[in-house]
Amino acid sequence: MGGRISSDLLRGHTDTIVLGILMEGDNYGYGIYKRIIEKSNNLYEIKEATLYSSFRRLEKVGSISSYWGDETQGGRRKYYKITALGENEYKLNKQDWEFTKKIIDKLI
């Protein structure tokens, strides 16, 4: 059975999805992009522009911080790290989602 994922529905959760990936450990842009595809079993591919605007938003409010890696081969990568504020935000958003999911399951 083929499912369709509403990208509109998911777009509203981009920041939480990014925070969830960073809960696993520090990562860089393309690494986060690949991890999202992997975690969704290839069902969801996020637009890079959406992802990078999420990084900017999250960094602006202090939910993540960034630093440059010290790669010796190729270009340097900008890594993102979740902060204590971000971890808290992730947990709250996850609770909100569980609650919303429960209501939608009852209504649909």
Summary of the structure (lengths in Angstrom):
residues: 108
radius of gyration: 15.1
end to end distance: 18.8
largest distance: 54.1
contacts: 276
relative contact order: 0.17
helix: 57%
strand: 11%
